[in-house]
Amino acid sequence: MGLFGKPDPRPNPEPVPAPSPAPSAAQPAGHAAPRPSGKATVMGERTRYTGKIDTDEPLLVHGPVEGEIKSSSEVEIGETGVVKATISAKSIVISGRVIGDCTASDKIEIRSSGKLSGSIHAARIVIAEGAEFKGTSQMAGSHRS
């Protein structure tokens, strides 16, 4: 419909397809954590949280968190993340600093910039060269978190 109720003299425009995302650059081996598809919760560097986080979505932490984190998905602590909490998730990736016990039903990975003080319990444990780990570790078959 055109202006003032008159028919629009222009033909209907064809729908434009959404642009496809550009392919991402390849990450160096050992530095690429699989990115879960779908939604993710991101906590920024200036977001402070104290309490309990319980989520079914992937969680990426760039700021300070104190308390408890539970996820049926992946929890990633970014390089600027400082977490003083117990963490229980399907998989945990640490690039920042964590003080607390970590339990994963699949894998715990401490990257070269990561620091962890606490116990870890997972089916698979990866500690990169340069990472800091102070505590105890236990590898066992898969279990529910």
N, CA, C and O atoms as a MOPAC input file, in Angstrom:
PM7 MOZYME 1SCF
protein

 N      0.85600 1    -1.15100 1     0.00000 1
 C      0.00000 1     0.00000 1     0.00000 1
 C      0.90600 1     1.21800 1     0.00000 1
 O      1.87600 1     1.28300 1     0.75500 1
 N      0.58800 1     2.17000 1    -0.84000 1
 C      1.37400 1     3.38200 1    -0.96800 1
 C      0.92900 1     4.44700 1     0.01900 1
 O      0.18300 1     4.18400 1     0.96200 1
 N      1.40300 1     5.63600 1    -0.22500 1
 C      1.11000 1     6.78200 1     0.62300 1
 C     -0.34000 1     7.21300 1     0.47100 1
 O     -0.85100 1     7.24200 1    -0.64900 1
 N     -1.00700 1     7.54500 1     1.54500 1
 C     -2.40100 1     8.00100 1     1.57500 1
 C     -3.38100 1     6.97700 1     1.00900 1
 O     -4.38800 1     7.35600 1     0.41200 1
 N     -3.09900 1     5.67500 1     1.19000 1
 C     -4.02800 1     4.63100 1     0.77900 1
 C     -4.01200 1     4.32300 1    -0.69800 1
 O     -4.78400 1     3.47800 1    -1.15100 1
 N     -3.15200 1     4.98300 1    -1.47500 1
 C     -3.07100 1     4.71000 1    -2.91200 1
 C     -2.22500 1     3.46600 1    -3.13200 1
 O     -1.35200 1     3.16500 1    -2.31700 1
 N     -2.46400 1     2.74200 1    -4.21100 1
 C     -1.64500 1     1.55100 1    -4.48100 1
 C     -0.18100 1     1.96300 1    -4.70800 1
 O      0.10900 1     3.01200 1    -5.28300 1
 N      0.71800 1     1.10900 1    -4.23900 1
 C      2.15200 1     1.35600 1    -4.38400 1
 C      2.55500 1     1.02300 1    -5.81800 1
 O      2.36700 1    -0.11100 1    -6.25900 1
 N      3.11200 1     2.00000 1    -6.56100 1
 C      3.46400 1     1.74000 1    -7.96000 1
 C      4.71600 1     0.85800 1    -8.08000 1
 O      4.98800 1     0.32800 1    -9.15800 1
 N      5.45500 1     0.69800 1    -7.02400 1
 C      6.68200 1    -0.09800 1    -7.10100 1
 C      6.35400 1    -1.58100 1    -6.93500 1
 O      5.45300 1    -1.92700 1    -6.17100 1
 N      7.06900 1    -2.46200 1    -7.63700 1
 C      6.84300 1    -3.90300 1    -7.44100 1
 C      7.35900 1    -4.32200 1    -6.05900 1
 O      8.22200 1    -3.66200 1    -5.48000 1
 N      6.82000 1    -5.42100 1    -5.54800 1
 C      7.26800 1    -5.94600 1    -4.25200 1
 C      8.73500 1    -6.35900 1    -4.35200 1
 O      9.11400 1    -7.07000 1    -5.28400 1
 N      9.56300 1    -5.92200 1    -3.40300 1
 C     10.97100 1    -6.30400 1    -3.45600 1
 C     11.14000 1    -7.78600 1    -3.13000 1
 O     10.38400 1    -8.36500 1    -2.34900 1
 N     12.15700 1    -8.37800 1    -3.75300 1
 C     12.48300 1    -9.77700 1    -3.48800 1
 C     13.15300 1    -9.86700 1    -2.12600 1
 O     13.94200 1    -8.98800 1    -1.77800 1
 N     12.86100 1   -10.90800 1    -1.34000 1
 C     13.53200 1   -11.04900 1    -0.05000 1
 C     15.03100 1   -11.28500 1    -0.25400 1
 O     15.44800 1   -12.03000 1    -1.14000 1
 N     15.80900 1   -10.63900 1     0.57900 1
 C     17.26200 1   -10.77200 1     0.49700 1
 C     17.70000 1   -11.82100 1     1.51100 1
 O     17.36800 1   -11.71700 1     2.69200 1
 N     18.45100 1   -12.84300 1     1.05700 1
 C     18.89000 1   -13.85300 1     2.01700 1
 C     19.89300 1   -13.25200 1     3.00000 1
 O     20.65500 1   -12.34700 1     2.66200 1
 N     19.87200 1   -13.78100 1     4.23300 1
 C     20.80600 1   -13.31800 1     5.26300 1
 C     22.22500 1   -13.71700 1     4.86600 1
 O     22.44100 1   -14.80700 1     4.33600 1
 N     23.18900 1   -12.83500 1     5.12200 1
 C     24.56100 1   -13.17900 1     4.76100 1
 C     25.05300 1   -14.34400 1     5.60400 1
 O     24.73100 1   -14.45900 1     6.78700 1
 N     25.83900 1   -15.20000 1     4.97300 1
 C     26.39200 1   -16.32800 1     5.72100 1
 C     27.61300 1   -15.85100 1     6.47900 1
 O     28.35200 1   -14.99300 1     5.99400 1
 N     27.83400 1   -16.40500 1     7.67800 1
 C     28.98100 1   -15.95900 1     8.46200 1
 C     30.28500 1   -16.30800 1     7.77700 1
 O     30.40900 1   -17.34300 1     7.12300 1
 N     31.26100 1   -15.41800 1     7.94000 1
 C     32.56800 1   -15.65700 1     7.35400 1
 C     33.23200 1   -16.80500 1     8.07800 1
 O     33.06000 1   -16.95300 1     9.28800 1
 N     33.99400 1   -17.62700 1     7.35900 1
 C     34.68300 1   -18.72400 1     8.03300 1
 C     35.67600 1   -18.16700 1     9.03600 1
 O     36.35800 1   -17.17800 1     8.76900 1
 N     35.75100 1   -18.81300 1    10.19700 1
 C     36.67500 1   -18.34200 1    11.22000 1
 C     38.08100 1   -18.83800 1    10.93500 1
 O     38.28500 1   -19.89100 1    10.33100 1
 N     39.04300 1   -18.04600 1    11.38900 1
 C     40.43400 1   -18.42900 1    11.19800 1
 C     40.73300 1   -19.63500 1    12.06500 1
 O     40.19400 1   -19.77200 1    13.16400 1
 N     41.58200 1   -20.49500 1    11.57500 1
 C     41.94100 1   -21.68900 1    12.32100 1
 C     42.71300 1   -21.30500 1    13.57200 1
 O     43.56700 1   -20.41900 1    13.53300 1
 N     42.42000 1   -21.96400 1    14.67100 1
 C     43.10800 1   -21.72600 1    15.92800 1
 C     44.30100 1   -22.67500 1    16.00400 1
 O     44.24800 1   -23.77300 1    15.44900 1
 N     45.36500 1   -22.27500 1    16.67600 1
 C     46.48000 1   -23.17800 1    16.86000 1
 C     46.04400 1   -24.40900 1    17.65200 1
 O     45.16000 1   -24.33300 1    18.50500 1
 N     46.67900 1   -25.54000 1    17.35500 1
 C     46.35000 1   -26.78200 1    18.04200 1
 C     46.50100 1   -26.60500 1    19.53900 1
 O     47.45100 1   -25.97900 1    20.01000 1
 N     45.55700 1   -27.16100 1    20.28100 1
 C     45.60900 1   -27.07800 1    21.73300 1
 C     45.00100 1   -25.81000 1    22.29300 1
 O     44.87000 1   -25.68600 1    23.51000 1
 N     44.62300 1   -24.86300 1    21.44500 1
 C     44.05600 1   -23.60400 1    21.92800 1
 C     42.59600 1   -23.43300 1    21.52900 1
 O     41.95600 1   -22.46600 1    21.94000 1
 N     42.07000 1   -24.34100 1    20.74800 1
 C     40.69700 1   -24.18300 1    20.29300 1
 C     39.78300 1   -25.10700 1    21.07400 1
 O     39.82300 1   -26.32600 1    20.90300 1
 N     38.96400 1   -24.52500 1    21.92600 1
 C     37.96000 1   -25.30800 1    22.62900 1
 C     36.74800 1   -25.39200 1    21.72900 1
 O     36.38400 1   -24.39300 1    21.10900 1
 N     36.11000 1   -26.54200 1    21.63200 1
 C     34.92800 1   -26.62200 1    20.79100 1
 C     33.86400 1   -25.67600 1    21.30600 1
 O     33.54700 1   -25.67200 1    22.49500 1
 N     33.32100 1   -24.88400 1    20.42000 1
 C     32.29300 1   -23.91500 1    20.78800 1
 C     30.94600 1   -24.60300 1    20.70000 1
 O     30.57700 1   -25.10800 1    19.63900 1
 N     30.21300 1   -24.63100 1    21.78800 1
 C     28.89300 1   -25.22100 1    21.74800 1
 C     27.97200 1   -24.38800 1    20.86300 1
 O     28.06200 1   -23.16100 1    20.82500 1
 N     27.08900 1   -25.07700 1    20.15800 1
 C     26.14700 1   -24.34400 1    19.32100 1
 C     25.01400 1   -23.82100 1    20.19400 1
 O     24.77100 1   -24.33600 1    21.28500 1
 N     24.33600 1   -22.81600 1    19.71400 1
 C     23.20700 1   -22.27600 1    20.45500 1
 C     23.60700 1   -21.12000 1    21.34100 1
 O     24.60900 1   -20.44900 1    21.09500 1
 N     22.81700 1   -20.89400 1    22.37200 1
 C     23.00800 1   -19.74900 1    23.25600 1
 C     24.17100 1   -19.96800 1    24.20600 1
 O     24.54100 1   -21.10200 1    24.51100 1
 N     24.74100 1   -18.86200 1    24.66700 1
 C     25.77600 1   -18.89500 1    25.69600 1
 C     25.58200 1   -17.67200 1    26.58000 1
 O     25.13400 1   -16.62300 1    26.11700 1
 N     25.92000 1   -17.81400 1    27.84100 1
 C     25.86900 1   -16.69200 1    28.76400 1
 C     27.28200 1   -16.16800 1    28.92700 1
 O     28.19600 1   -16.92900 1    29.24400 1
 N     27.46800 1   -14.87200 1    28.71300 1
 C     28.78300 1   -14.25900 1    28.82800 1
 C     28.74300 1   -13.25200 1    29.96800 1
 O     27.88900 1   -12.36500 1    29.99700 1
 N     29.67000 1   -13.39700 1    30.90300 1
 C     29.79300 1   -12.46000 1    32.01400 1
 C     31.04500 1   -11.63400 1    31.76300 1
 O     32.15600 1   -12.16400 1    31.77200 1
 N     30.86700 1   -10.33200 1    31.53900 1
 C     31.95300 1    -9.43500 1    31.16300 1
 C     32.92700 1    -9.14500 1    32.29100 1
 O     32.68800 1    -9.48400 1    33.45000 1
 N     34.03800 1    -8.50500 1    31.92200 1
 C     35.10500 1    -8.18000 1    32.87200 1
 C     34.61100 1    -7.31000 1    34.02000 1
 O     35.10000 1    -7.44000 1    35.14200 1
 N     33.66500 1    -6.43600 1    33.76400 1
 C     33.18900 1    -5.50400 1    34.79400 1
 C     31.93000 1    -5.98500 1    35.49300 1
 O     31.31700 1    -5.24800 1    36.26500 1
 N     31.54400 1    -7.23300 1    35.21600 1
 C     30.39200 1    -7.81400 1    35.88800 1
 C     30.88200 1    -8.65200 1    37.05500 1
 O     31.61500 1    -9.62300 1    36.86700 1
 N     30.47100 1    -8.26900 1    38.27800 1
 C     30.84200 1    -9.01400 1    39.48000 1
 C     29.62800 1    -9.80700 1    39.92200 1
 O     28.51000 1    -9.29300 1    39.93200 1
 N     29.85400 1   -11.07700 1    40.29200 1
 C     28.73500 1   -11.90900 1    40.72500 1
 C     29.13600 1   -12.69400 1    41.96200 1
 O     30.21800 1   -13.27800 1    42.01300 1
 N     28.25400 1   -12.70400 1    42.96400 1
 C     28.44400 1   -13.49900 1    44.16700 1
 C     27.17300 1   -14.30300 1    44.37600 1
 O     26.08000 1   -13.74100 1    44.44000 1
 N     27.31800 1   -15.62900 1    44.48500 1
 C     26.15100 1   -16.48200 1    44.68900 1
 C     26.26600 1   -17.76400 1    43.91200 1
 O     27.36600 1   -18.24100 1    43.63600 1
 N     25.11400 1   -18.33000 1    43.55400 1
 C     25.05200 1   -19.60600 1    42.85700 1
 C     24.56100 1   -19.40100 1    41.42600 1
 O     23.54600 1   -18.74600 1    41.19000 1
 N     25.29800 1   -19.97200 1    40.48000 1
 C     24.88800 1   -19.95600 1    39.07200 1
 C     24.53200 1   -21.38300 1    38.71000 1
 O     25.33300 1   -22.29400 1    38.92300 1
 N     23.33700 1   -21.59500 1    38.16300 1
 C     22.87900 1   -22.91300 1    37.73500 1
 C     22.32000 1   -22.74900 1    36.32800 1
 O     21.29400 1   -22.09500 1    36.14000 1
 N     22.98900 1   -23.33900 1    35.33600 1
 C     22.58600 1   -23.12300 1    33.95400 1
 C     22.71100 1   -24.39400 1    33.12900 1
 O     23.49100 1   -25.28900 1    33.45300 1
 N     21.93500 1   -24.45700 1    32.06800 1
 C     22.04200 1   -25.55100 1    31.10400 1
 C     22.73700 1   -25.06700 1    29.83500 1
 O     22.94300 1   -25.84300 1    28.90300 1
 N     23.09400 1   -23.79900 1    29.79800 1
 C     23.74700 1   -23.21400 1    28.63000 1
 C     25.23700 1   -23.05600 1    28.89200 1
 O     25.66600 1   -23.02300 1    30.04600 1
 N     26.02600 1   -22.95800 1    27.83200 1
 C     27.45100 1   -22.67200 1    28.00900 1
 C     27.64100 1   -21.34200 1    28.72900 1
 O     26.86300 1   -20.40800 1    28.53200 1
 N     28.66800 1   -21.25800 1    29.55800 1
 C     28.93700 1   -20.05700 1    30.34200 1
 C     30.36900 1   -19.62600 1    30.11100 1
 O     31.29000 1   -20.43600 1    30.22500 1
 N     30.56700 1   -18.34400 1    29.78500 1
 C     31.89400 1   -17.77200 1    29.58100 1
 C     32.06500 1   -16.64400 1    30.58600 1
 O     31.29500 1   -15.68300 1    30.58800 1
 N     33.09400 1   -16.76300 1    31.45500 1
 C     33.30400 1   -15.80700 1    32.53300 1
 C     34.56800 1   -15.00200 1    32.26700 1
 O     35.66000 1   -15.56000 1    32.16000 1
 N     34.41000 1   -13.67900 1    32.16100 1
 C     35.56000 1   -12.78500 1    31.97300 1
 C     35.82700 1   -11.93100 1    33.20500 1
 O     36.84100 1   -11.23500 1    33.26300 1
 N     34.93600 1   -11.97500 1    34.18700 1
 C     35.06800 1   -11.12500 1    35.36900 1
 C     35.11100 1   -11.93500 1    36.64300 1
 O     35.26300 1   -13.15500 1    36.59900 1
 N     34.97500 1   -11.26100 1    37.79700 1
 C     35.04600 1   -11.94400 1    39.08300 1
 C     33.72800 1   -12.62500 1    39.46800 1
 O     32.65000 1   -12.04600 1    39.33800 1
 N     33.84200 1   -13.86900 1    39.94400 1
 C     32.69300 1   -14.63900 1    40.41100 1
 C     33.08700 1   -15.32400 1    41.71400 1
 O     34.17900 1   -15.88300 1    41.82300 1
 N     32.19000 1   -15.27900 1    42.70600 1
 C     32.39400 1   -15.99800 1    43.96400 1
 C     31.15200 1   -16.80800 1    44.26800 1
 O     30.03400 1   -16.31500 1    44.11800 1
 N     31.34000 1   -18.06200 1    44.70000 1
 C     30.20400 1   -18.88700 1    45.10000 1
 C     30.25500 1   -20.27100 1    44.51300 1
 O     31.15800 1   -21.05200 1    44.81200 1
 N     29.27200 1   -20.58000 1    43.66500 1
 C     29.14400 1   -21.91300 1    43.08200 1
 C     28.64400 1   -21.77900 1    41.64800 1
 O     27.76300 1   -20.97000 1    41.35500 1
 N     29.22800 1   -22.59400 1    40.75300 1
 C     28.79300 1   -22.63400 1    39.35600 1
 C     28.44900 1   -24.07900 1    39.01800 1
 O     29.27100 1   -24.97800 1    39.19200 1
 N     27.21700 1   -24.29600 1    38.52900 1
 C     26.78500 1   -25.62300 1    38.06800 1
 C     26.24700 1   -25.46100 1    36.65800 1
 O     25.44400 1   -24.56900 1    36.38500 1
 N     26.70400 1   -26.34400 1    35.75400 1
 C     26.22900 1   -26.29200 1    34.38000 1
 C     26.20300 1   -27.69900 1    33.79700 1
 O     27.10000 1   -28.50200 1    34.05200 1
 N     25.17500 1   -27.98900 1    33.01700 1
 C     25.12900 1   -29.26400 1    32.30400 1
 C     25.85500 1   -29.13400 1    30.96600 1
 O     25.84600 1   -30.06100 1    30.15700 1
 N     26.47800 1   -27.99200 1    30.74000 1
 C     27.20000 1   -27.71300 1    29.51300 1
 C     28.63500 1   -27.31300 1    29.85300 1
 O     29.17700 1   -27.74800 1    30.86900 1
 N     29.24700 1   -26.49000 1    29.00900 1
 C     30.63300 1   -26.05500 1    29.19200 1
 C     30.70600 1   -24.78700 1    30.02200 1
 O     29.87000 1   -23.89400 1    29.88700 1
 N     31.71800 1   -24.71600 1    30.88500 1
 C     32.03800 1   -23.49600 1    31.60500 1
 C     33.45200 1   -23.11100 1    31.19700 1
 O     34.37300 1   -23.92000 1    31.31300 1
 N     33.63000 1   -21.88600 1    30.72200 1
 C     34.94800 1   -21.41000 1    30.33500 1
 C     35.28100 1   -20.15800 1    31.12800 1
 O     34.49500 1   -19.21200 1    31.17700 1
 N     36.45400 1   -20.16300 1    31.74700 1
 C     36.94000 1   -19.00300 1    32.47400 1
 C     37.96000 1   -18.32900 1    31.56800 1
 O     39.03100 1   -18.88200 1    31.31700 1
 N     37.63200 1   -17.13300 1    31.07500 1
 C     38.51100 1   -16.40700 1    30.16700 1
 C     39.75400 1   -15.89200 1    30.88600 1
 O     39.84600 1   -15.97500 1    32.11100 1
 N     40.69600 1   -15.36700 1    30.13600 1
 C     41.97600 1   -14.91100 1    30.68900 1
 C     41.80800 1   -13.85400 1    31.76900 1
 O     42.64100 1   -13.77500 1    32.67100 1
 N     40.76300 1   -13.04300 1    31.71100 1
 C     40.55000 1   -12.00100 1    32.72100 1
 C     39.60300 1   -12.45300 1    33.82500 1
 O     39.30600 1   -11.68600 1    34.74000 1
 N     39.12600 1   -13.69700 1    33.74600 1
 C     38.21600 1   -14.21700 1    34.75500 1
 C     38.94000 1   -14.58600 1    36.04200 1
 O     40.02400 1   -15.16800 1    36.00900 1
 N     38.33300 1   -14.24300 1    37.17900 1
 C     38.85300 1   -14.60400 1    38.50200 1
 C     37.69000 1   -15.23500 1    39.25600 1
 O     36.73500 1   -14.55200 1    39.62700 1
 N     37.77800 1   -16.54300 1    39.47900 1
 C     36.66800 1   -17.28200 1    40.06600 1
 C     37.10200 1   -17.91700 1    41.38100 1
 O     38.08600 1   -18.65500 1    41.43800 1
 N     36.34700 1   -17.61400 1    42.43800 1
 C     36.53600 1   -18.26100 1    43.73900 1
 C     35.24900 1   -19.03000 1    43.99000 1
 O     34.31600 1   -18.51800 1    44.60900 1
 N     35.21000 1   -20.27300 1    43.49800 1
 C     33.96300 1   -21.02900 1    43.54600 1
 C     34.22400 1   -22.50500 1    43.29300 1
 O     35.27300 1   -22.88600 1    42.77400 1
 N     33.25800 1   -23.32500 1    43.66700 1
 C     33.26000 1   -24.71100 1    43.21500 1
 C     32.56400 1   -24.71200 1    41.85800 1
 O     31.54900 1   -24.04400 1    41.66200 1
 N     33.12900 1   -25.47000 1    40.93300 1
 C     32.56700 1   -25.52300 1    39.58000 1
 C     32.25300 1   -26.97600 1    39.25900 1
 O     33.08900 1   -27.86100 1    39.44400 1
 N     31.04200 1   -27.21000 1    38.77800 1
 C     30.60000 1   -28.52600 1    38.35200 1
 C     29.94800 1   -28.36300 1    36.98600 1
 O     28.97700 1   -27.62000 1    36.84100 1
 N     30.48900 1   -29.06600 1    35.97200 1
 C     29.98400 1   -28.89500 1    34.60400 1
 C     30.32000 1   -30.11300 1    33.76400 1
 O     31.00800 1   -31.02800 1    34.21500 1
 N     29.82300 1   -30.11000 1    32.53500 1
 C     30.18300 1   -31.17000 1    31.59700 1
 C     31.66200 1   -31.04300 1    31.25600 1
 O     32.40300 1   -32.02500 1    31.30000 1
 N     32.08800 1   -29.82600 1    30.91500 1
 C     33.51000 1   -29.58100 1    30.65700 1
 C     33.85900 1   -28.19600 1    31.19600 1
 O     33.02100 1   -27.29500 1    31.23700 1
 N     35.11800 1   -28.05200 1    31.60700 1
 C     35.59700 1   -26.79800 1    32.17900 1
 C     36.89900 1   -26.43600 1    31.48200 1
 O     37.81100 1   -27.25800 1    31.38900 1
 N     36.98200 1   -25.20000 1    30.99000 1
 C     38.19600 1   -24.68800 1    30.35300 1
 C     38.64200 1   -23.47300 1    31.15500 1
 O     37.86200 1   -22.54600 1    31.37400 1
 N     39.90100 1   -23.48000 1    31.59300 1
 C     40.41000 1   -22.40500 1    32.44800 1
 C     41.56000 1   -21.69700 1    31.75300 1
 O     42.61900 1   -22.28000 1    31.52000 1
 N     41.33600 1   -20.43200 1    31.42700 1
 C     42.39400 1   -19.57600 1    30.88800 1
 C     42.74700 1   -18.48000 1    31.87600 1
 O     43.79300 1   -17.84300 1    31.75500 1
 N     41.88100 1   -18.25600 1    32.85200 1
 C     42.09400 1   -17.24200 1    33.88500 1
 C     42.50900 1   -17.89600 1    35.18900 1
 O     43.29400 1   -18.84400 1    35.19900 1
 N     41.97200 1   -17.37700 1    36.29800 1
 C     42.35200 1   -17.87200 1    37.62700 1
 C     41.13300 1   -18.45300 1    38.34000 1
 O     40.07300 1   -17.83000 1    38.39100 1
 N     41.30300 1   -19.66500 1    38.89200 1
 C     40.23600 1   -20.32700 1    39.64400 1
 C     40.79100 1   -20.79200 1    40.98200 1
 O     41.83800 1   -21.43600 1    41.04700 1
 N     40.07400 1   -20.45400 1    42.04700 1
 C     40.37500 1   -20.96400 1    43.38000 1
 C     39.13000 1   -21.72200 1    43.80500 1
 O     38.08900 1   -21.12400 1    44.07500 1
 N     39.24400 1   -23.04400 1    43.86200 1
 C     38.09600 1   -23.86700 1    44.22700 1
 C     38.17400 1   -25.21200 1    43.55100 1
 O     39.01600 1   -25.43600 1    42.68200 1
 N     37.29700 1   -26.10000 1    43.95100 1
 C     37.27600 1   -27.45900 1    43.41400 1
 C     36.46800 1   -27.49600 1    42.11400 1
 O     35.43900 1   -26.83500 1    41.98200 1
 N     36.96600 1   -28.29200 1    41.15400 1
 C     36.32400 1   -28.40500 1    39.84500 1
 C     36.00500 1   -29.86600 1    39.55100 1
 O     36.85800 1   -30.74000 1    39.70400 1
 N     34.77400 1   -30.12000 1    39.13000 1
 C     34.34000 1   -31.46400 1    38.75400 1
 C     33.69700 1   -31.38500 1    37.38000 1
 O     32.81300 1   -30.56100 1    37.14200 1
 N     34.15100 1   -32.25500 1    36.47000 1
 C     33.58400 1   -32.27800 1    35.12100 1
 C     33.25100 1   -33.71700 1    34.74000 1
 O     34.03600 1   -34.63000 1    34.99600 1
 N     32.09900 1   -33.91300 1    34.13500 1
 C     31.72800 1   -35.25500 1    33.69000 1
 C     32.52000 1   -35.65600 1    32.45100 1
 O     32.63300 1   -36.84500 1    32.15400 1
 N     33.06900 1   -34.68800 1    31.72400 1
 C     33.85600 1   -34.99400 1    30.53600 1
 C     35.31900 1   -34.59400 1    30.71100 1
 O     36.17700 1   -35.45700 1    30.89700 1
 N     35.61700 1   -33.28200 1    30.65400 1
 C     37.01300 1   -32.85700 1    30.60800 1
 C     37.23700 1   -31.55600 1    31.34600 1
 O     36.37900 1   -30.67400 1    31.36100 1
 N     38.42000 1   -31.45000 1    31.96700 1
 C     38.90200 1   -30.18900 1    32.52400 1
 C     40.18900 1   -29.85500 1    31.79300 1
 O     41.10200 1   -30.67700 1    31.71000 1
 N     40.25400 1   -28.63300 1    31.26000 1
 C     41.44400 1   -28.17700 1    30.53500 1
 C     41.94700 1   -26.89700 1    31.18000 1
 O     41.19600 1   -25.93500 1    31.34000 1
 N     43.22700 1   -26.89200 1    31.55000 1
 C     43.86300 1   -25.67800 1    32.05700 1
 C     44.82100 1   -25.22300 1    30.96600 1
 O     45.81100 1   -25.89400 1    30.67400 1
 N     44.51900 1   -24.08700 1    30.37100 1
 C     45.35100 1   -23.56400 1    29.27500 1
 C     46.59900 1   -22.89900 1    29.82600 1
 O     46.72500 1   -22.71200 1    31.03600 1
 N     47.51400 1   -22.54300 1    28.94700 1
 C     48.81800 1   -22.02300 1    29.36800 1
 C     48.71300 1   -20.77500 1    30.23700 1
 O     49.58300 1   -20.54800 1    31.07700 1
 N     47.68100 1   -19.96400 1    30.06100 1
 C     47.50300 1   -18.76300 1    30.88100 1
 C     46.68500 1   -19.04900 1    32.13900 1
 O     46.49500 1   -18.15800 1    32.96600 1
 N     46.19800 1   -20.28900 1    32.29300 1
 C     45.31900 1   -20.63700 1    33.39300 1
 C     46.03700 1   -20.96200 1    34.68600 1
 O     47.16000 1   -21.46600 1    34.68900 1
 N     45.35000 1   -20.65600 1    35.80600 1
 C     45.86100 1   -20.94900 1    37.14600 1
 C     44.72100 1   -21.54800 1    37.95300 1
 O     43.63900 1   -20.96700 1    38.03800 1
 N     44.96600 1   -22.70800 1    38.54300 1
 C     43.94700 1   -23.36900 1    39.34800 1
 C     44.53300 1   -23.81200 1    40.67300 1
 O     45.55200 1   -24.50100 1    40.71300 1
 N     43.88100 1   -23.41000 1    41.76600 1
 C     44.21300 1   -23.88300 1    43.10900 1
 C     42.99500 1   -24.61000 1    43.62300 1
 O     41.97800 1   -23.98600 1    43.92500 1
 N     43.08400 1   -25.92800 1    43.72800 1
 C     41.95600 1   -26.72100 1    44.20000 1
 C     42.02800 1   -28.11700 1    43.62500 1
 O     42.93800 1   -28.43900 1    42.86100 1
 N     41.07000 1   -28.94300 1    43.99100 1
 C     41.06500 1   -30.30500 1    43.47700 1
 C     40.28800 1   -30.36500 1    42.15900 1
 O     39.35900 1   -29.59200 1    41.92600 1
 N     40.69900 1   -31.30500 1    41.30800 1
 C     39.97800 1   -31.52300 1    40.05500 1
 C     39.62900 1   -32.99500 1    39.94000 1
 O     40.40100 1   -33.87200 1    40.32900 1
 N     38.44900 1   -33.24000 1    39.39700 1
 C     37.94800 1   -34.58900 1    39.20300 1
 C     37.25000 1   -34.61000 1    37.85000 1
 O     36.25400 1   -33.91600 1    37.64300 1
 N     37.78300 1   -35.41600 1    36.92700 1
 C     37.20100 1   -35.47100 1    35.58200 1
 C     37.60900 1   -36.76800 1    34.90300 1
 O     38.55000 1   -37.43700 1    35.32800 1
 N     36.89100 1   -37.11400 1    33.84700 1
 C     37.24400 1   -38.27900 1    33.04300 1
 C     38.52800 1   -38.01100 1    32.26500 1
 O     39.34100 1   -38.91400 1    32.06500 1
 N     38.70600 1   -36.76200 1    31.82900 1
 C     39.91800 1   -36.38100 1    31.09500 1
 C     40.43700 1   -35.07000 1    31.66100 1
 O     39.65900 1   -34.16800 1    31.97500 1
 N     41.76300 1   -34.96700 1    31.79100 1
 C     42.39400 1   -33.76600 1    32.31400 1
 C     43.50700 1   -33.35100 1    31.36400 1
 O     44.35400 1   -34.16300 1    30.99100 1
 N     43.49800 1   -32.06600 1    30.97100 1
 C     44.53300 1   -31.52300 1    30.08600 1
 C     45.14300 1   -30.31000 1    30.78300 1
 O     44.43600 1   -29.36600 1    31.13600 1
 N     46.45700 1   -30.34200 1    30.97900 1
 C     47.15300 1   -29.20900 1    31.57600 1
 C     48.24400 1   -28.77500 1    30.60300 1
 O     49.20400 1   -29.51100 1    30.37300 1
 N     48.09700 1   -27.58700 1    30.03300 1
 C     49.03100 1   -27.08800 1    29.02900 1
 C     50.34100 1   -26.65500 1    29.67500 1
 O     50.38800 1   -26.32300 1    30.86000 1
 N     51.39600 1   -26.66400 1    28.88000 1
 C     52.68700 1   -26.17600 1    29.34500 1
 C     52.53500 1   -24.70200 1    29.71400 1
 O     51.96200 1   -23.92200 1    28.95300 1
 N     53.04800 1   -24.32800 1    30.87600 1
 C     52.93800 1   -22.95100 1    31.34400 1
 C     51.76700 1   -22.72600 1    32.27900 1
 O     51.72800 1   -21.71700 1    32.98300 1
 N     50.80500 1   -23.65200 1    32.30200 1
 C     49.66500 1   -23.53100 1    33.20900 1
 C     50.12800 1   -23.78300 1    34.63600 1
 O     51.13200 1   -24.45900 1    34.86400 1
 N     49.38500 1   -23.23000 1    35.60000 1
 C     49.69900 1   -23.45200 1    37.01100 1
 C     48.56900 1   -24.23900 1    37.65000 1
 O     47.39600 1   -23.89400 1    37.50800 1
 N     48.93900 1   -25.30900 1    38.36100 1
 C     47.95700 1   -26.13100 1    39.05700 1
 C     48.51600 1   -26.49900 1    40.41600 1
 O     49.59400 1   -27.08200 1    40.52100 1
 N     47.76500 1   -26.14800 1    41.46200 1
 C     48.15300 1   -26.47900 1    42.82300 1
 C     46.95800 1   -27.17000 1    43.45900 1
 O     45.93000 1   -26.54000 1    43.70800 1
 N     47.09400 1   -28.47100 1    43.72400 1
 C     45.99200 1   -29.20700 1    44.32400 1
 C     46.10400 1   -30.68000 1    44.02100 1
 O     47.19400 1   -31.19400 1    43.77200 1
 N     44.97000 1   -31.35700 1    44.04200 1
 C     44.93700 1   -32.79300 1    43.75200 1
 C     44.09100 1   -33.02900 1    42.51500 1
 O     43.20300 1   -32.24100 1    42.18700 1
 N     44.38400 1   -34.13000 1    41.83700 1
 C     43.60500 1   -34.47800 1    40.64500 1
 C     43.19700 1   -35.93900 1    40.72300 1
 O     43.91200 1   -36.78100 1    41.26500 1
 N     42.03300 1   -36.21000 1    40.16700 1
 C     41.54000 1   -37.58100 1    40.11300 1
 C     40.84600 1   -37.77000 1    38.77200 1
 O     39.92400 1   -37.03800 1    38.41500 1
 N     41.31800 1   -38.77500 1    38.04100 1
 C     40.67700 1   -39.11500 1    36.77300 1
 C     39.84700 1   -40.37100 1    36.99000 1
 O     40.31800 1   -41.35700 1    37.55700 1
 N     38.63400 1   -40.31700 1    36.53900 1
 C     37.73800 1   -41.46200 1    36.65200 1
 C     36.84000 1   -41.48000 1    35.42600 1
 O     36.78400 1   -40.50700 1    34.67400 1
 N     36.15100 1   -42.57000 1    35.23100 1
 C     35.21300 1   -42.66000 1    34.11400 1
 C     34.14500 1   -41.59500 1    34.25700 1
 O     34.00400 1   -40.96400 1    35.30400 1
 N     33.40600 1   -41.41100 1    33.19500 1
 C     32.33500 1   -40.40600 1    33.19000 1
 C     31.38400 1   -40.59500 1    34.34700 1
 O     31.00600 1   -41.71600 1    34.68700 1
 N     31.00300 1   -39.48400 1    34.94900 1
 C     29.97300 1   -39.48700 1    35.98300 1
 C     29.13500 1   -38.23900 1    35.82600 1
 O     29.53800 1   -37.30500 1    35.13300 1
 N     27.99700 1   -38.20700 1    36.44700 1
 C     27.09800 1   -37.05600 1    36.31900 1
 C     27.54800 1   -35.93500 1    37.22800 1
 O     27.95900 1   -36.16600 1    38.36500 1
 N     27.46400 1   -34.68400 1    36.70400 1
 C     27.83000 1   -33.52200 1    37.51500 1
 C     26.61100 1   -32.88500 1    38.11200 1
 O     26.72200 1   -31.89000 1    38.82900 1

